[in-house]
Amino acid sequence: MPTIILLDVSLSMSRPVISSDSIENHTRSSIAVAAINSFLDYLSVHAKLEYVALVSFSSVHDVAVPFTRDFDSIRTKLPQIEEGDKTCIDSALLGVNQLVMNEWGHQTPIQIILITDGSSGVGAIGRNRIIQSLPLPTLYPVKIHILPIVSPHDPCLQHAMPLYQKIIDQATVTANNSNGTISRGSIYCPEQLSVSSVIAAMTRLCEQHYQEFWCSLKCGQLEARVQLFPAPQTVSHESLTATYTLSNQLHIIGFVQQQDLGTPIAISKHLVIPQAQINNNTSGRENYGSKTPTKDGSTTENITTEEEMSDPSKIPNFCVLLHGALKVEGMSAIILLGTEWWGTLSAWCEASRARRSCLLLSVLKPGVSAAPWLGPLDQLGPPEEGSAPTEVFPVRAWRSYSGGGGSGSTWARPHALLADVQKVLRHARKLPDKTQHLYKELNRLRRSAISLGFSELLTCVSTALERECSALPSNAPPECALQLAHAIAALRDPRTAFDIKHTLQPIAANITLTSMSH
């Protein structure tokens, strides 16, 4: 979950601070720098993979450091930031929105840490104007944390508090409307205006929103201690009546070919990082310094060299085995996350120069229908002995329909959908010669619509076929009207229209002839 440090550099941030816990002279700016360094120190230990950007603002904003994992570059830049004129939070948030949309798009959750001096910079009328002009809610999921460098009893803070609360409330609305709900931000006021109190407030922020998430990844008798990054959030959704929290044990219940799995919609995605089993932790000593019994009943100690113990690459790990197997076989693992809640685990290569490869956990929407083309996820199982190839798995070739047989997304653009509907109508106009082709295209179209939840498409296609039936010429064979009427009724029949396993069949020849004789 990338983080933006939004630093106020207005003139009021240069005001001196008289502190009883230090003999040094501080300004609000220097205290802000100390708080940011404390935040970066925390990330260096607990969230090394976090992307952080530094944006300074006064009446205008400036991207001092773009998104990076090199925290030292931010530390180096902090003393070089020049002070500005007045505080304009609304324009700063507008600039942040542009930065996020350019770098991450509208699906990646973002955290913003707003560090300011506790002053809105305007009076009551100006404050209301700022509230009305805030560029919130955003197009992307976001939670905003505010750290005012001010005494909690300062009148300026009491005046600015409605503005801060409005920022947090409006940012949370977007989170509730996204695929999953993330916890809201908050205002972290220091107990007093001092370096130690502000750093303590920043520490509270880190402990609440940047905690590590450790769990066990199990597959039969194999198990590994792993960290999920970013830490998963409690999931809720408009269509769900309950909230779901990820368990501390993830169970692999099966494996699926990647081409069969496709790309089901994921609520969130997390890197799966194995715990380094080195000689200074308990598990490492147990695994690599244990005693093994021999045939005569005596024991021999498994001695591992100090070089091997200090090099994680030489220590066997289940995650390395799993990653290699998934990558070579082109498969994904199905993970049981909780009651009626599943996820997928696949080998993933980072799109950067480093090209680091790792395991990626995709958390699916809770429920058995998270991937409709697979059928109910709680009924998946190994293939029965002697089953035909088409019965091995409940996935058909229609999953990649309109992708030319490939693995692309269905109907990525409007003209692709229009072309598929027009293909059905062309076959309908060439009946009875194209009867088999018509039903083949109808089945492919219908199954793709069902897998995407696009039920409106079936209604539109049936209406279009109804128009074609009414426009048949007077000399058309009676079979044309019969086949079209049969297809229209099948598309509108609630018993079979939305059954993904049902296949529409044309009217048999003997039925057609009987109808013609009447």
C-alpha positions in Angstrom: 0.0 0.0 0.0 2.1 3.0 -1.3 2.4 6.0 1.1 2.6 9.7 0.4 4.2 12.0 3.0 2.4 15.3 2.5 4.6 17.9 4.2 3.5 21.5 5.0 6.3 23.9 4.2 4.4 27.2 4.8 5.9 30.1 6.7 4.1 29.2 9.8 6.1 25.9 9.9 9.2 28.0 10.6 8.0 29.3 13.9 10.3 28.5 16.8 9.2 26.0 19.4 10.3 26.3 23.1 10.6 22.7 24.4 11.4 21.7 27.9 12.8 18.3 26.9 15.6 19.6 24.8 18.2 22.4 25.0 18.2 22.8 21.2 16.1 25.3 19.4 13.5 23.7 17.2 11.0 24.9 14.7 7.9 23.0 13.6 9.8 22.1 10.4 12.7 20.5 12.2 10.2 18.6 14.4 8.4 17.4 11.2 11.7 16.2 9.8 12.4 14.3 13.0 9.0 12.7 12.8 9.5 11.7 9.1 12.9 10.2 9.9 11.3 8.2 12.7 8.6 7.0 10.3 11.3 5.9 7.7 13.2 4.1 10.5 10.1 2.1 11.3 9.6 1.2 7.7 13.2 0.1 7.3 12.5 -2.6 10.0 8.9 -3.6 9.4 8.0 -2.6 5.8 11.1 -2.5 3.6 9.0 -3.1 0.5 6.8 0.0 1.1 6.8 2.6 -1.7 7.0 6.1 -0.3 6.8 9.5 -1.9 7.5 12.9 -0.4 5.4 15.9 -1.5 5.8 19.4 -0.1 3.2 22.0 -0.3 2.3 25.6 0.6 0.2 27.5 -2.0 1.7 25.1 -4.6 2.8 21.5 -4.3 6.1 19.9 -5.3 6.9 16.2 -5.7 10.2 16.4 -3.8 10.8 12.6 -4.1 8.7 10.3 -6.3 7.7 6.9 -5.2 10.7 4.9 -4.1 11.9 2.2 -1.7 15.2 4.0 -1.2 14.3 5.7 2.1 17.8 7.3 2.3 16.9 9.5 -0.7 14.0 10.9 1.3 16.2 11.5 4.3 18.7 13.3 2.1 16.0 15.5 0.5 14.3 16.7 3.7 16.9 19.3 4.7 17.0 20.7 1.2 13.3 21.5 0.9 12.6 25.2 0.7 9.9 27.0 2.7 6.9 28.4 0.9 4.2 31.0 1.6 0.8 29.9 2.9 -1.0 26.6 3.6 -3.4 25.3 0.9 -4.4 21.8 1.7 -7.0 21.6 -1.1 -4.5 22.3 -3.9 -2.0 19.9 -2.2 -4.6 17.1 -2.3 -5.4 17.8 -5.9 -1.7 17.4 -6.8 -1.6 14.2 -4.8 -4.5 12.9 -6.8 -2.7 13.6 -10.1 0.5 11.9 -8.8 -1.4 8.7 -7.7 -3.4 8.4 -10.9 -0.3 8.7 -13.0 1.7 6.2 -10.9 -0.8 3.7 -9.6 -4.2 4.2 -11.2 -7.6 4.0 -9.4 -7.4 0.5 -8.0 -4.4 0.6 -5.7 -5.1 1.6 -2.1 -3.0 4.6 -1.0 -2.1 6.0 2.4 -1.4 9.7 2.9 0.3 11.2 6.0 -0.5 14.9 6.2 2.0 16.7 8.4 1.1 20.3 9.1 1.3 22.9 11.9 -2.4 22.6 13.0 -3.5 25.8 11.2 -5.9 26.0 8.3 -4.4 29.3 7.4 -7.7 31.1 7.0 -10.7 32.2 9.1 -14.0 30.4 9.6 -15.4 31.6 6.2 -12.2 30.5 4.4 -12.2 27.2 6.2 -15.7 26.5 4.9 -14.6 27.4 1.4 -11.7 24.9 1.7 -14.0 22.2 2.9 -16.3 22.7 -0.1 -13.4 22.7 -2.6 -11.6 19.6 -1.3 -11.0 17.1 -4.1 -12.6 14.3 -2.2 -13.7 11.6 -2.4 -10.9 10.4 -4.7 -11.1 8.0 -7.6 -8.8 5.5 -5.7 -9.1 3.9 -2.3 -7.3 6.1 0.3 -6.9 6.6 4.0 -5.5 9.9 5.2 -3.7 10.3 8.5 -3.1 13.8 9.9 -0.2 14.7 12.2 -0.6 18.3 13.5 2.6 19.6 15.0 0.9 21.7 17.6 -0.1 21.6 21.2 -3.5 19.9 21.7 -4.8 23.0 23.6 -3.8 25.4 20.8 -6.8 27.5 19.6 -5.6 27.1 16.0 -6.0 23.3 16.2 -9.5 23.6 17.5 -10.3 25.9 14.6 -8.8 23.6 12.1 -10.2 20.3 13.5 -13.5 20.4 11.5 -11.4 20.7 8.3 -9.2 17.7 9.3 -12.2 15.6 10.3 -13.9 16.4 7.0 -10.8 15.3 5.1 -10.8 11.9 6.9 -14.5 11.3 6.6 -14.6 12.0 2.9 -11.6 9.9 2.2 -13.2 7.0 4.0 -16.3 7.1 1.7 -14.2 6.0 -1.2 -12.8 3.1 0.7 -16.3 1.8 1.5 -17.2 2.0 -2.2 -14.2 0.0 -3.4 -13.9 -3.7 -3.8 -13.0 -4.1 -0.1 -13.2 -1.8 2.8 -10.0 -0.5 4.4 -9.7 0.9 7.9 -10.1 4.6 8.1 -7.5 7.2 8.9 -7.3 9.3 12.0 -5.8 12.5 13.6 -2.7 11.8 15.7 -2.3 14.8 18.0 0.9 14.9 20.2 0.4 15.2 23.9 2.5 18.4 23.8 4.5 20.4 21.3 7.9 18.7 21.6 10.1 16.4 19.5 9.5 13.4 21.7 5.7 13.8 21.8 5.5 14.2 18.0 7.7 11.2 17.4 5.5 9.2 19.9 2.4 10.2 17.9 4.1 9.1 14.7 5.0 5.8 16.3 1.3 5.3 17.3 0.4 5.8 13.6 3.0 3.3 12.4 1.9 0.6 14.9 -1.7 0.9 13.9 -1.3 1.1 10.1 2.1 -0.4 9.2 2.2 -3.6 11.3 3.6 -6.8 9.8 1.2 -9.7 9.1 2.7 -13.1 9.7 0.9 -16.4 9.1 1.6 -20.0 8.2 1.4 -21.4 4.7 0.5 -25.1 4.7 0.3 -27.8 2.1 -0.2 -31.2 3.6 2.8 -31.9 5.9 4.8 -29.0 4.4 4.6 -25.6 6.2 6.4 -22.3 6.1 6.2 -19.1 8.1 5.5 -16.2 5.7 4.8 -12.5 5.8 2.0 -11.0 3.7 2.9 -7.5 2.3 1.0 -5.3 2.4 -0.8 -6.5 5.5 -4.4 -7.6 4.6 -7.3 -5.6 5.8 -10.7 -6.7 7.1 -12.9 -7.2 4.1 -16.5 -6.1 3.7 -18.6 -5.3 0.7 -22.0 -3.9 -0.2 -23.3 -7.3 -1.2 -21.9 -9.1 1.9 -23.7 -9.3 5.2 -20.6 -10.1 7.2 -17.0 -9.0 7.5 -14.1 -11.3 6.9 -10.7 -11.3 8.5 -7.8 -13.3 7.1 -6.8 -16.3 9.2 -3.2 -16.8 10.5 -3.1 -20.2 8.7 -3.4 -20.4 4.9 -4.1 -23.9 3.6 -3.4 -24.9 0.1 -6.3 -27.2 -0.9 -5.4 -27.8 -4.6 -3.7 -26.7 -7.8 -5.2 -25.5 -11.1 -3.7 -24.8 -14.5 -3.2 -21.1 -14.9 -5.1 -21.1 -18.3 -8.1 -22.7 -16.6 -8.0 -20.3 -13.6 -7.8 -17.2 -15.7 -7.8 -13.9 -13.8 -10.7 -13.8 -11.4 -11.4 -10.4 -9.7 -9.2 -9.9 -6.6 -10.1 -7.7 -3.7 -6.4 -7.3 -2.9 -3.0 -8.7 -3.8 -0.1 -9.5 -1.4 3.5 -10.6 -1.8 4.2 -13.8 0.1 7.6 -13.4 1.7 9.2 -16.4 3.5 10.7 -16.0 6.9 14.5 -16.0 6.8 15.6 -19.1 8.8 19.1 -18.0 10.0 21.0 -19.3 12.9 19.8 -16.6 15.3 16.2 -17.7 15.4 14.5 -20.6 17.1 13.2 -22.3 14.0 16.5 -22.3 12.3 18.2 -24.0 15.3 15.5 -26.6 15.4 15.6 -27.4 11.7 19.4 -27.3 11.1 20.9 -28.1 14.5 18.7 -31.1 15.4 19.8 -34.7 16.0 18.8 -37.5 13.7 18.4 -41.1 14.9 20.4 -43.8 13.2 19.6 -47.5 12.6 21.4 -48.7 15.7 19.4 -46.3 17.9 22.2 -43.7 18.4 21.9 -40.1 17.2 24.0 -38.0 15.0 23.9 -34.2 15.0 23.1 -32.5 11.7 25.9 -29.9 11.6 25.4 -27.0 9.2 28.3 -24.7 8.4 28.3 -21.2 9.6 28.4 -20.0 6.0 25.3 -21.9 5.1 23.4 -20.7 8.1 24.2 -17.1 7.4 23.2 -17.3 3.7 19.3 -17.7 3.4 19.7 -18.9 -0.2 21.3 -22.1 1.0 18.6 -22.9 3.5 15.7 -25.1 2.2 12.4 -23.4 2.2 8.9 -24.6 1.2 8.1 -21.3 -0.5 11.1 -21.7 -2.9 9.9 -25.2 -3.8 6.3 -24.0 -4.3 7.4 -21.0 -6.4 9.5 -23.1 -8.7 6.8 -25.8 -9.1 4.1 -23.3 -9.9 6.3 -21.4 -12.4 7.5 -24.5 -14.2 4.1 -26.2 -14.4 2.2 -23.1 -15.2 -0.2 -23.6 -12.3 -1.7 -21.7 -9.4 -2.6 -22.9 -6.0 -6.1 -22.5 -4.5 -5.8 -21.2 -0.9 -8.5 -21.5 1.8 -8.5 -18.2 3.7 -11.5 -18.8 5.9 -15.1 -20.0 5.9 -16.3 -19.8 2.3 -13.4 -17.6 1.4 -10.6 -18.5 -1.1 -7.6 -17.0 -2.8 -5.1 -18.0 -5.4 -1.3 -18.2 -5.1 0.9 -17.9 -8.2 4.5 -17.2 -9.3 4.8 -13.6 -10.2 7.7 -11.6 -11.7 8.2 -8.0 -10.7 7.9 -5.6 -13.7 11.2 -3.8 -13.1 14.8 -4.0 -14.0 15.5 -6.2 -11.0 12.9 -8.8 -12.4 12.5 -10.2 -8.9 10.2 -13.3 -8.8 8.1 -14.1 -5.8 4.8 -15.7 -4.8 1.7 -13.5 -5.2 -1.5 -14.1 -3.2 -4.7 -12.8 -4.8 -7.6 -12.5 -2.3 -10.9 -13.3 -4.0 -14.3 -11.9 -3.0 -15.8 -14.1 -0.3 -18.3 -16.7 -1.5 -18.3 -19.9 -3.5 -18.9 -18.0 -6.8 -15.8 -15.9 -6.8 -14.8 -17.5 -10.1 -18.1 -18.4 -11.8 -16.4 -20.4 -14.7 -14.9 -22.8 -12.1 -18.3 -23.6 -10.6 -18.8 -23.6 -6.8 -15.4 -23.4 -5.3 -16.4 -25.6 -2.3 -17.2 -28.5 -4.7 -13.8 -28.6 -6.5 -11.9 -31.8 -6.2 -9.5 -34.1 -7.9 -10.6 -35.7 -11.2 -12.2 -39.1 -11.0 -10.2 -42.0 -12.3 -11.1 -42.9 -15.9 -12.8 -39.6 -16.6 -12.7 -38.1 -20.1 -10.3 -35.1 -20.7 -13.3 -32.7 -20.9 -14.4 -33.9 -17.4 -11.1 -33.4 -15.7 -12.0 -29.9 -14.6 -15.2 -27.8 -14.9 -13.6 -25.3 -17.2 -14.5 -25.0 -20.8 -12.8 -23.3 -23.7 -15.5 -20.6 -23.7 -13.7 -18.9 -20.7 -11.4 -17.0 -23.1 -14.2 -16.3 -25.7 -13.5 -13.2 -27.9 -9.9 -13.5 -27.1 -9.2 -15.6 -30.2 -8.6 -18.7 -28.1 -6.0 -17.0 -26.0 -6.0 -16.0 -22.3 -7.0 -12.3 -22.8 -9.9 -10.6 -21.0 -13.4 -11.0 -22.5 -14.7 -7.9 -24.4 -12.0 -5.5 -23.3 -13.4 -3.0 -25.8 -17.0 -2.2 -26.9 -16.4 -3.0 -30.6 -15.4 -6.6 -29.7 -18.8 -7.2 -28.0 -20.6 -5.6 -30.9 -18.7 -7.8 -33.4 -19.8 -11.0 -31.4 -23.4 -10.0 -31.4 -23.4 -9.1 -35.1 -21.9 -12.6 -35.7 -24.9 -14.2 -34.1 -27.3 -12.1 -36.2 -25.5 -12.9 -39.4 -26.0 -16.6 -38.7 -29.6 -16.0 -37.9 -30.2 -14.4 -41.3 -28.7 -17.4 -43.1 -30.9 -20.1 -41.5 -31.4 -23.0 -42.0 -27.9 -23.5 -43.5 -26.2 -21.9 -40.5 -28.3 -23.5 -37.7 -25.3 -25.2 -36.1 -23.2 -22.1 -36.3 -25.9 -20.0 -34.8 -26.3 -22.2 -31.7 -22.5 -22.5 -31.3 -22.1 -18.8 -31.2 -25.1 -18.4 -28.9 -23.6 -20.8 -26.4 -20.3 -19.1 -26.4 -21.9 -15.7 -26.0 -24.2 -16.9 -23.3 -21.5 -18.6 -21.2 -19.3 -15.6 -21.4 -22.1 -13.3 -20.3 -22.9 -15.6 -17.4 -19.3 -15.8 -16.2 -19.1 -12.0 -16.2 -22.6 -11.6 -14.6 -23.7 -9.7 -17.8 -27.3 -11.0 -17.7 -28.5 -7.9 -19.6 -26.7 -9.1 -22.7 -28.9 -12.2 -23.0 -32.1 -10.0 -22.9 -30.7 -7.8 -25.6 -29.7 -10.7 -27.8 -33.1 -12.4 -27.4 -34.8 -9.1 -28.4 -32.6 -8.8 -31.4 -33.4 -12.3 -32.5 -37.1 -11.5 -32.0 -36.7 -8.7 -34.5 -35.0 -10.9 -37.0 -37.8 -13.5 -36.6 -40.5 -10.9 -37.3 -38.5 -9.6 -40.3 -38.2 -13.0 -42.1 -39.4 -12.9 -45.7 -42.6 -14.6 -46.6 -40.7 -17.2 -48.7 -38.4 -18.2 -45.9 -38.5 -21.9 -44.8 -40.7 -22.5 -41.7 -37.7 -24.0 -40.0 -36.1 -20.5 -39.8 -38.9 -19.2 -37.6 -39.0 -22.3 -35.5 -35.3 -22.2 -34.8 -35.3 -18.5 -33.9 -38.4 -18.9 -31.7 -36.7 -21.9 -29.9 -33.5 -19.9 -29.4 -35.4 -16.9 -28.0 -37.4 -19.1 -25.6 -34.2 -20.8 -24.4 -32.5 -17.4 -23.7 -35.5 -16.3 -21.7 -36.1 -19.5 -19.8 -35.1 -18.8 -16.2 -34.5 -22.6 -15.6 -31.7 -22.8 -18.2 -30.8 -19.3 -19.3 -28.3 -18.7 -16.4 -27.2 -22.3 -16.0 -23.5 -22.2 -17.1 -23.4 -25.9 -17.6 -26.4 -26.0 -19.9 -25.9 -26.1 -23.7 -28.5 -24.8 -26.1 -29.4 -27.3 -28.8 -31.3 -26.7 -32.0 -34.7 -28.3 -32.7 -34.3 -31.9 -33.9 -35.0 -32.5 -37.6 -38.0 -34.8 -36.9 -39.6 -32.1 -34.8 -39.1 -29.6 -37.5 -40.7 -31.8 -40.2 -43.7 -32.6 -37.9 -44.2 -28.9 -37.4 -44.0 -28.3 -41.2 -46.7 -31.0 -41.9 -49.1 -29.3 -39.5 
